[in-house]
Amino acid sequence: MSNTLFCILCIQVSFRGRFYLQQGKKMAYQKVKADLRNSGHSQYLDNDELQATALDLEWDMEKELEEPGFDQFQPDSAEHQNLGHSETLDLHLDSIQPATSPKGRFQRLQEESDGGTHYTRSAPKNNHCSFCYMLKILCIATTLFIFGIIIGYYAHMNCPSDASPSGTNNPQLYQDILKTIKAEDIKKSFRNWLQLYDSKDDMEISKKIKSHWIALGLEDTQFINYSVLLDFPGSSPGTITVSSTGQCFYPDGQPCREEARGGHSQDLFFSYAAYSAKGTLQGDVIDVSYGTMDDLKRITKLKNTTNQIALLKLGKLPLLYKISLLEKAGFGGALLYIDPCDAPESSVLSSEPFMVTLNPGGDPSTPGYPSHDGSFRQSRPNLTSLLVQPISASLVKMLISLPKLRMDKDACSPLELPHNEKRTVSLQVQTVTKFKTVSNVVGYLRGLTSPDRYIIVGSHHHAGYSYKGQEWASSTAVITAFIEAMMLRVKQGWRPERTIVFCSWGGTPWGKIGSYEWGEDFVKILQKNAVAYIDLHSPVRGNSSLYPVSSPSLQQLVIEKIKFNCKRRAQCLGANVSSVQIQGDADYFINHLGVPTVQFAYEDIKTLEGPSFLSEAIFPTHASKIEEVDPSFNLHEAITKLSGEIILQIASEPVLPFNALDIALGVQNSLKGNEPSVPHLLALASRLRESAELFQSDEMRPANDPEERAPSRVRMLNDILQDLEKNFLVQWVPPGFYRNILYHLDEKTNQFSILKEAWEHCNPQTSNETFQEALSNVLISINSAHVFFKAGLDVFESVLLGKN
């Protein structure tokens, strides 16, 4: 390209020189004749002198046009030149004078008496100069041509051969980025983060994360801090005292002795329910099994539950929902445990205490708004009226007087307190609420063409005052490995189309506090600009099977990536993608923003086959040994690459890879199998599917064809895809249930969760007001999505008609 430009420039200079030469001659003759004709000086010049003057001016013009710098000649520059003074001749040639004063040449004109001689001398000189001029131009053009070739050659050599233009959907580019991610590097990073465990500085780890991300080149990495209300263990662990014997036990089943407390001090202190009521309660222990609606209906018919203590298993339903049912039933306290038959590693979990939180999300003192200095603070030291205490399965065995845990390889007998036996205990719960600073680390990689559209990637980090778990280091190592791989390509000139926001959240164990506060702080921006959320919370919890969870609109993309990336990994085979409730910081983005979400994790088969919601229990360090589960860190590498490819594709493709039709199909499937017949909902869901199919065929397919793609239509299409899930957010749901009704409670249930719960709640009652309210919420959501599709189609049609 540069060589062609040089050649064109040289040709233009040559033609321009010849043009100016001819024009100069013509103007000189015309000017001289006109001035002499009109002036009163003809008496001083005869015809011979007039001819000599004209010829000599021709020679002078040729001479001047041959001089360097003529290409900079401008007619209006003549006013700055000194013409000299001649008393006998004033030709007024200001408008065509060259850059050099002609004073001496006018003097030679006075000395020449023979005009013919003057004429014969100038002609050969003109031919010779024209030849020199053309030769000079040819030499310069040849030199510049050779010089251009040399520059182009070395410029090409210095450019990276594998650089791809920004803004293109290039799967090979994604693979080139991801291939730099290595398991050994993630393992090294994991160990480095764990070395910061014992730091006395609560913000030491977040400071290290920030400095490391900045060193990798991530733009605008910053702290975003909030002062929030956290609930900590008290001066002594919770205790359970058997009234009949006076025996006192700590939550792990050890007797209440100083030596036992000293040997397990940290674990004992962090075996508590954050935001539980505080105090002491004496009452009968009533086994409510999993605390479902059916369990409580059965129990309340047989026993008085007022101010009694429920023995409650984790699993099957959200803990907050079960606590709310216990409150309604009149219970005063609850002992939480995991049945060994439900746990993937029964021998370990049977003796380990754990932590739970009763906080649905965010700072309890500022519900629904961010915790800024000066914000109104509500007094909420506890979020339930129950005294709640997690205990180990070993202590449960002692309470129900079993000589041993009845387990073998073939069968497992669930723990159960006989109905005809009575156990009275005294429960003491001591926790303390304090205001602490929770810090989020947030870094940005600005998008190239749509910097106002955000793909958010979230992990979480440890605080010095938190429990001593290890999964945060796994999460931090994974997100850092992806940032490092991506920034290597950014340094070569590549950028995604949309902005990628990397977040390391603080305060996750107390109820996703860091992510909630950040979401509430920037809610107006995120409602408009957040495109997707990729969750990296606890990526390796087992080593048996890949466990992907995603919004319905992203399930097709997730399936494609699993098939492509897991051909060499047996753990990926048979992985089913589902839309179910998950633990971690995706909660706010799913339930308050309606943002499509993806999470990859490795789990144990037994965990997937067992009751859901066991992950609500948070275990200390030695109960979750990451390196024993994934010693080579190949599973960590697989999670990083799977998540990374999803991030890159959503951030880089011109059309968002969301499938609108899958949402409509999911809605239809969720209405099948409900106990009461809901024909009006089924009819509305059918119309939603028709609109989605029309949208998919008329707008999605043409937009994915580069030849038919119009930027304005692509932007409108992406806005529709981005906001589609917002139609399925309902205002009120039972505690612990997702407000986004596209997500189910677990893989075993396909119905809308709020419809299932409402039907179980009101089935034995004559009034079905609760169920009708749930039906109304679902109907409004489906109709809103249907109208949303139709409005989008109408906009596209009106734009097309306007252009025509």
N, C-alpha and C positions, 0 to 999 in steps of 0.2 A: 504494500500500500504506500509506504514511504517513498519507494523508488518511482512509482507512477507519478506521485505529486511532484517530485524533483523534475522529472522530464517535462511535465506540463508547465511548470514554472519557467524553465529555460526557454521553451518555445514561445511562451507569452512575452518574455523579455525581448527575444529576437524580433518578433513581429511588432512589438511596441516601439522598439528603436527605429525600425524602418519607417513606421508610420509617422513618428515625430520628426524624422529627417525630411520626409516629403512635405509634411505640413509646415515645417520651418521655412523651407525654400519658398513655398507658395505665399506664406504670410510676409516674408521679407520683401518679395517683389511687389506685392500689393501695397504694403505699407509705404515703401519708398515712393512708388508712383503716386499714391494718393497724397502724400505729404508734399511732394514737389509740385503736384498739380494745384493744390489748394493754398500753398504758402506763397508769400511774396518774395522768396529767395531765388527764383529762377534766373534772375539776372546775374547771379554769381556762378551758375553752372551751365555749360553747354551740353549738347547731346552726348558727346564722348565721355564727359565726366559722369553723366547720369548712368551710362552703361557700365562704366568702370566701378562706380559705387555699388550698383546692384550685383555685379559679379563678385566683387570682393566680399559683400555681405553673405552671398551664397557660400563662399569658401569658409568664412568665419562660422557660419551656422553649422556646416558639416564638421568643422574642427571641434566645436563645442559639444556637438551631439556625440562625438566619439569619446569624450572624456569620461572617466569614472564618475559616478554620482548622478548621471543623467536620469536614472530611474527614480531619483528623488526630486526631480525637477517639478516645480509647481508654478504655474503662470503668475499667481498673485505674490510670489516671493520677490518679484522684480523691484518692488518698492524699497527693498532693503539694500539694493546694490548701488554702488557709486559709479555713475556714468562718466565722470570727468566733465570738463568744460571745453566746449569748442565755440569760438566766436564766429566761425564762418558756416557752421552746419549744425542744425538741430533737427534730427529725424524723428524724435518722439517715439522710440521703439520700446517704451517701458513694458508693454504687455507681452513682449516675446523675448526679452533679453536673457541670455544665458547667465551662469553663475560667475563668470570671469569678466572683468571690465574690459571693453574693446578700445580703450583710449589709444593705445599704441598703434593699433591697426588703422584707425582713422588717420593717424599721422602718416603712415606709409602710403595710404591712399592719396594724400596730397602730393607725395614725391613721385608717384608713378605718372608718367606722361603718355605712355603708350598703352591704350586700352586693349589692343589686340594681343600684345605680349602677355598681359595680365590674364586674358582668357585662356590662351594655350597652356599656361603654366598650371592652371587650377584643374583642368580636366583629368590628367593622369593621376594627380595627387588624390582626387576623389575616388577613383577606381581602386587605388592601392589601399586607401583607408577602409573602404568597404570590405575588401578582402580580409584585412587585419581584424576588422570588427567581427566578422563571421567566424574567423578562426578562433578568436578569443572566446566567443560564446560556445563554440563546439568543445573547446578544451575544458571550460568550466562545467558544462553539462556532463561531459565524460567523467570528470573528477567527482562531481556530486553523485553521479550514478554509482560509481564504484564505492564511494564512501557510504552511501545508503545501503548497499548490499552488505557491507561489513557490519554496520550498526544493526541491521535486521538480523543478521546471523547470530551475533552475540546476545542480542536481546532475547531471541528465541531460546538460546542455550541457557540463559539465566532464569527463564520462566519455568515454574514447576510443571512437569509434563502431565501430572495427574490432576491438575486443577480443573475443577468443573465450574461453569458459570453459576453464580448465585441465582436463586429463584427457580431452579429447575428440579423436577421430581426425578431424582436419580438414585435408584435402589443400590447401584454399585457404590455410589458415594457413601450411603449409609453404612454399607458393609466395610468400606475402607476406614470409616471412623471407628466402628465397633471392633474391628479386628485388633486394635491396639489395647483393648481391655484384656488383662491377663489375671488369672486366678491368684497367682503368687503375689501380684501387686496388691490385690484386694486384701489378701491375708496379712500382708505386712502393714497395710494401713489400719486394719482392724486391731492388730496388736498395739500399734502406736497410740490409737485412741484409748485403749483400755489402760494404758500406763498413766492416764490422767485421772484415774479413779479417786485416788486418795488426796487430791488437791483440796485445800481448805478454802480456796476461792470458789464461790458458787458459780462464777462466770468464767472460770478458767477454760473449760471445754469450748464454750461458745466463742471465746476470744481466739482460741486456736483454730476453730473452724473458719472464722472470718479471715484471719491472716493467711490461712492456707488457700482459700478460694481466691483471695486477691493475688497471691503469688502465682496461681494458675492462669491469671489474666481475666477473671470474671469481672465485668464492669459494675461499678456503683454498688459494691458489696457493703452492707451497713447493718448496724444493730437497730432493732425496733423494740423498745422496752416498755413494759407495762407493770404497774404496781398492783398486785392482785392478792386476794385472800386465799391462803393455802391452809390445809388442815394437816397437822403433824401429830405423831405419837406423843403421848404425855410423858410424865417423869417415870412412869412404870408401865409395863405392858398390861393389856387387858387380862382379866382372870375369870375363870369359871369355877365356882365352888359347889360341890355336891352337898346338898343340905342334909341328907341322911347320914353321911359319913364324915362331913366336914373336910373332905379332901379338896385341895385347891390345885388347879391346873392352869398352866400357861396355854396359849393357843396351839402350840405344837404338841401338847399332851404331856409335857414334862411337869413334874410337881413344882409347886411354887417355893423353890428354895433358892438361896442366893447363888449357890454354885451352878445350878441349872440355868439361872438367868445370866450369869457371867459367861457361860460357854456359848450361849446363843443370843447374845445381847442384840446384835443388829437385826437378825431375823425376827426376833420376838418383837422388837419395837416397830418393825415395819409390817407386822401382821395386824392390820387394822382396816376399817372401812372409813375412808375419808368422808368427812361431813356427816358422820353419824351423830345421833343424839348422844350426850354425855351423861354419865351418872351410874347408878346401881339399880338393878331390878331383880326381884326374886319372883319366880313363877315356875309353873309346870312346863316341861319340855314336851311339845306336841310335834310329832313327825308329820310334816305336810308334803313330803316327797319333793317333787319339782316345783310345787307351788302354783300349779296351773289352776284355771278356773274350776275344772272338774275336781281336782284334789281338794280345793277349799270348800266347794259345795258339799263334798262328802264329809269333811272334817267338821264343818260348822253344824251339821245335822247331829253329830255324835257328841261334841264336846263344847264347853264354854271356852271361847278363845280370848276373852277380854283380859288384857294385861298379861297374857301368857307369852312364852318364848317359843318361837317356831324353829324347828330343825329343818333347814332348807337346803336342798341340793342345787348347785349351780347347773345351768344348762336348759335347753329346750326353748326358753323364752328370755327376753331381756331382764336383767336383774332389777332395773328400775320399775318395770311393769309388775314384777312379782312383789316387790316391796310395797308398791301402791295397793295391791290386792290385800296384803297382810294388814296394812293400815286400815283399810275399809272393814276388814274382818275383826278389828279390835285388838290385834296383837300389840304387845308392848316391846318386844325384842325379837332378834333372829340370830341364829347360829348358822353360818354359811360353811359348806364344805363341798368337795368334789368326791363323788362316789368312785372308789377304785375301779369299778367295772366300767366307768366312762372314760377313765384317764388312759392315755396312750402308754404311759410308763407308771403303772400302778405302784410298783415297789418304791419309787422315788416320791411321788406325789402323796402317798399315804401318810407320810410323816412331815411334810413340808407345809409351813404356814404361808400365807399369801396376802396380798393387798387387793382391795377393790375400791372403786370410787362410786359415790352416789350422786355425783355431779353430772348432769346431762351435757354440759359444755360451757366453757367460758368462765369468767370471774363471777363467783356467786354474788358478790357485792354490787355488781353492775350488770344485771341480766338484760341482754339485748342491746347494750351500748358499750363502747370501748372504755377501758379503765385509764382515762387520762387524769392528770393532776387537776383537781377542782371538780371532777365528776361527782355527782351525788352517790353516796355509798349507802346501800341498804344493810341492815344488821341481819346477817344470815349465817350464824356460826354453824348451824346444822341444817341439812336439807331434807330431813325426815324426822318424824316423831319417834321412830324406833331406835332402840339401842342395837346396833348391828356389829357382830364380831365374827370374822373369818376364823375357822379352826381347821385342824388337820383331820384326816380320816382316822388317824390313830386315836385321837381324843373321842371321836364319835364312837369308836369301838368300845372304849371304856365306859362311855355314858350309857350305852345300851347293853353293857355287861356281856359282851361276846368274848370268849377266851382267845380268839384269833380271827384274823380276816379270812373269811371263807372263800378262798380263790384257788383255782387250779388252772392248768393249761386248757382244759376243755370247756369249763363253765365257770361263771362268776356269779355269786349270789349278792345282789345289791344289799347295802346296809339298810336296815329297817328297824325302827323301835316298835316292839309289840304293842298293839292297841290296848291290851288289858293291863299293861304295866305303867307305873307312874314314876316320873323322874322330876324332882324339884331341884332347881339350881339357882344360884345367885350370880348374876352377870354384872361385871363391872367394866365400863368402857371409859377410858381416859384419853382424850385427844385435845390438842390445843390449836386454835386458829391464829395465824399471824399474817401480816402483810409482807409479801416478798416481791422482789423484782424478777419477772419472767422475761427472758430475752430471746427474741427471734433473730436469726441471721438470714438476711435476704439479699440475693445477688441477681443481677439482670444480664442477659445477653440480648441486646436490642435486635429486633427484626429488621429486615431490609426494606420490604415494601408495605408491611402492615405492623408497624411497631406498637400500635395501640391495641393489638390482640395478644392475649397472654395465655401461654401454656404453662401451668404451674406444676412444679415437681416438688414433692414434700417428703422430708425425712424428719426425724426428731433426735434430740440430743439429751445428754444427761446433765443434771444439776447436782452440785455438791451436797445439797440437803435432801436429795431424792433417795429412793431405794436403790440397791446395788444390782440391777439387772444388766444383762449384756446385749440385749437385742438392739439397743440404741446404737452401739458401736458397729453392729452389722449394717444397720440402716445408713449410718454416716459413711461407712467405707464404700457402700454401693453408690451413693449419690456422688461422692467425691471422685470415684473411678470414672463415672460417666462424664463429669465436668472436665476432668483432665483429658480424656480422649477427644471430646468435642473441641476444646480450646486449641488443641494441636492443629485441627483443620481451620479453625477461625484465624489463626496466625498466618495461614496460607492464603487468606482472602475470602474464604467462604463465610456465609451467614445464612441463617434460616429466614424465611419470609416473615414469620411472626416472632414476637418476643418470647423468650423462655425465661421464666422466673424460678429460681432455685431457692427453696426455703428449708431451713432447719429449725423446727419448732421447739419451743421450751414449754415446760409445764404439762406435758402430755399425760403423765400418770394421774393427775388430779382431775382430768376431764377435758382433755384437748384444749387447754386454756390458751396457749400461745396462738394456735391457728384460729380459734374463735375470736380472740381479741383483734388479731390482724384483719380477719374477715369483716368484723363489725366496724373497724376503723376505716376500711377502704370499700365498704359495701356498695356505695354508689358507682364507683369505678368498676368494681368486679361484676356487678350485675350487668353492665353493658359490655365489658371487654374480656371477661374470663371465658376462654374457649374450652379448656379441658383441665382436669387434675389427674396427675399420675402419682399414685401413693406408693411409697417405699417403706412403709411401716413394717418392721419385723419380717424381712424377706425370707428368712430360713427358720422355720419352726419344726421341721421334720425333714426326712430325706426319702420318703416313699413316693410322693406324687406331686406333680405341679398342680397348684390350685389357683386358677385365674378367676377374677371377679371383675365385671365391667358393666357399664350402663348398656341397655339394649342397643342403643345406636352405635356402639363400638364393638359389639360382639363379633361381627363379621371380620373386622380388622384384626382382632385378637386371635381368632381362629386361624387366619392366614399366616400370622407371624409365628404361631405355635407350630404349624405344619412346616414352615420354611426353616425355622431355627432348631427344631427338636428332632430332626431326622436321625441324628447320631446319639440321642439321649433317650434311653428307655423310660426315664421318669416322666417324660412329657407325653408319652403315648396314652391315649384315652382321657386326656384332661378335658373336663367339661367346663365350658364357660357359663357362668350363671350371674344373675343380678340379685345378690343377697346382701343383707346387712353385714358390715365388716367393722373390725376394730381399727382405731387409728384416727389420724387427723383429716381424713377425707370427709368426715361427718358434716362439717359446716358447708363445704362446697356442694355436697349432694343434697342436703336438707334445707338449706337456706338460699342457695344460689341456683340450684338446678343445673349444675355443671356436669357434663359427662365425665365419668371417672373410670380409671383402670388400676387394678392392683394385681401384681404377680407375687406368689409366695410358694414355698415348698412346705408340704404338710405330711404328717403320718396318715396312712390309710385308716387307722383306727380312729383317729380324730375326726376324719371326714365322715366316717360311718357312724360315729357316735352322736350324742346330742350337740346341738349348736350352742354358741355363747359360752363355752368353757374358757375361751380366750379372754373373757372379762377378768379372770383371775391373773394377777401379776405376781410372778414368782421372783425370789431373790437370785443372786448370782449363780450359785452352784446347782440350782434347779433347772437352769437353761444353759447348758454348756455348748456353745455354738461350734467349737472346734471338734467336739465329739460327734456332732450331727453331720458336719461337713468338713472333714479333716483336710481335704485338698482344696476346698473353696471353689470347686467347680460349679456347685449349685449357686453360689454367689455370682459367679461369672455369668451363668445362664440367666439369672434374674436381671442382672445389669444390662445384658445385651437385648433381652426381650423388651424390657422397659424402655431402653434407649432407642430401639427402632420405632416403637410406638411414638415416642416423643418427637423424633426427627420427622416422621411422616406427617404427624398432625401439624408440626411447626412449619413444614416446607411445601406441602402440596398446595397448589392453587385452589382446588376445591377440597373442603374439609372431608376426610374419609369417614363420614357419618352415614349411617343407613336409616333413613326415616321410616322405611317400610317395616323394619324389624320392631320398631316401637309399636306400630299398629298391630302387628301380629302378636306381640307380647301382651297387649291389652286384651285381645280376643282370647288368648290362652288363659289369662288370669280370671276371666269370667266363666270359664268352664268348670263344672264340678261344684259350684256353690250350692249349698243346701236348698235355699229358696230359689225358685225360678225367677230370673230377672230378664225377661224378654226385651223390655225397653232398652236396657243397657246393651244387650247383645245387638240389637238393631242399630244403636248409635255407634257401637264399635265397628260394625260392618261398614257404615258410612265413612268412619275414620279410615278404615283400610282402603276403601275406594279412593279417597282423597290422597292418601299416601302413595298409592300405586300411580295415580295420575301425576303427582308431583315427581315421583321417581323417574317416570318415563319421559315426561315433557321437559323437565328442568335439569334433573341430575345427569342423565345420560348425555345430552348435548353439551353440558358444561364440562364434562370430562373429556370431550373431544377438543384438542387444541385448535383445530381449524374453525370450530364453531364458537369458541370461547370468547365472550365479550367481558372486559374487566368490570363494567358496571353491573352486569347481570351476575357475575361470579360473586361480587361483593354482597349483593342482595341475597343470593342463594346461601352464602355462608352465614349471613345474619339469621336466616330462618333456621338453618341446621343447628346453629349455636344455641338458640333460645328455645328449641322445641321442648326440652325436658322441663322447662319452667312451668309449663301448663299442668304438670302433674304434681305440683306442690300444694298440699292441703294445709289449712290453717291449724287444725287441731288433730292430734293423734294421741293414743294412749302413751304413757311414759315409756321411753325406751324404744318406741317404734319410729321408723323413718317417716318424715313428712313427705318424702318423694315416694309415691305409692308404686312406682315401677319396680322397686326393690322388695323382695320377699324376705320373710323371716329366715328361711333356710332352703336348701335344695329340695327338701322333701315336700315343700308346700308351693303350689303354683298359684293359689288364689291371692287376691289382694289381701294384704295382711289386716287392714282395718276392717274389711268385710268379714274375714274369718273370726277375728276377735269379737266383733260386735255380735255376730250370730251366736257364738258360744256364750256370750255374756247375757243375751236376752232370750235364749231358746226356752228356758223353763218359765219365763215370766209371761204374763198376759200382755204386758206393754212391750212393744217393739220399737219404741222411740229411738233408742240408741242405734239400732240397726238401720232405721230409716235415715237417720242423720249420716251414717257411714255411706249408705247408698247415694245420698244426695251429693256427698263430697266426690265420690267416684264419677257420678254422672257429670258434674260440673267440670271435672278435669278432662274427661273424654270429649265433651262438647267444646271446651276451650281449645283443645288440640285440633279438632275438626275445623273450627272457625279459623284457627291460625293457619292451617294448610290452605284453606280456600282464599283467605286474604292474600297469602303469598302468591297463589296462582293468579288472582285478579290483578295484582301489581305487575307481575310479569307480562300478562296479556295487555294491559294498558300501555306499558312501556313499548311493547312490540307494535301496537297499533299507532302510537304516537310517532314512531320512527317511519312507519309506512306512509 
